[in-house]
Amino acid sequence: MQAPDRKPPLAIVFDSAIDQSIDQVLTLALVFGYDAKREAKVISLSTSRYNLNTAAFCDLVARFYGGEQSGGGFGGPRTGLPIGMSTIGAMDKSNPPMLAVSLSEKRPRSI
């Protein structure tokens, strides 16, 4: 329960192409930084590209900053934040070089 004089955190809906420029990735990191400090709450995360690699990268960043419990208020603990993705047009199966390194690492899911 919040104190009566404290405002609820700002709700953030983030949508981006997450393509070839670093500014979108840095903004995503900034948004989750605010979420971690409880200055804001990420309630929605989506990519406007029809690309599973881009959606996977968004999920990777969400789990890095929020842990397995980053849920955006959806479901119980350890459900993860759902990642929205556009499905308009043909699927883009490319893997942008900026994302390729992060997505190529194979690590165990548990410690």
N, C-alpha and C positions, 0 to 999 in steps of 0.2 A: 504494500500500500504506500502511495506517495504522500509526502507531506503536503498539506493544503496550499502552501505558498510556492510549491515547485511545479513548474510547467512540465507537461509530458514531452519526451524527446521528439524532435522533428522527424517525420516519416519521409524516407527517401525511396523514390521509384527510379531505378537506373536502367536506361536502355542505351546501347551503343553498338556500333558495328564491330568494334575491337579489331580493326584491320591493321594497316601498315604503320600507324603512328603511335608513338609511345605515350602521347598525352592522354589517350583514352584509358590506357592501363594504369597510369599514375592517378588519374581521377578515380578509378575503381578502387585503388589502394587507399586513397584519401577518404573515400566514402566509408570503407570498412574501418579506417582509423577512427573516424567519428563514432561509428557504431561501437567499437571496442571501448571507447571512453564514455559511452552512454550519452553522448551529446546529440545523437541521432539514431534512428533505427532503420535499417534496410528492410523494406517490406516487399520489394519486388526487384528482380534482377533479370534482364532479358537482353538478347542480342538481335539486332535487326538484320543479320545475315542468316541465310539458310545454310549453315555450316556447323556440323557436329563438333568439329575441332574448336571452334570459337566458343560454343556452349560448354564444352569440356574445360576450356581454360577459365571461363567465368566460374564454373564450379570449383576448380582448383583454387582460385583466388579466394572465393567465399570460404572454403574449408581451411585455407591457410590462416586467414584472419579471424574467422569465427570458430574454428575447430569443427568437430563433427556435430556440434550442437547448434550450429548457425541455422536456425530454422525460420527466421522472419515471422514467428508466431504461427507457423503451419505445423500441425501434428505435434507429437510428443518429442522428447529429447532424441537426439541422434537421427533425425530425419533429413536434415540438410535443407537448404533453401532451394525451392524449385527454380530452375532456370528456364525462362521463356525463350522461344526462338521463332523467328519468322519462317513460314513454309511457303512463301510466294515464289513462284518460278522454279527453275531447276536447282537441285542441290549443288552447292559449291563444295567440292571435296578437297580443295586446296588446304594446305597447312601453312599459314603465313610464317615466314622465317622467325619473326619475333616471338611467336608462340611455340614453334617447333621444339626448341630446346626444353622448355618447361614440360611440354606434353610427352617428350620422348623418355623422360626419366621414369624408370620402373622402381617403385619403392613398395615395401610391404605396407598394407593398410593398417596394421596394428603394431604396437611396440612390444 
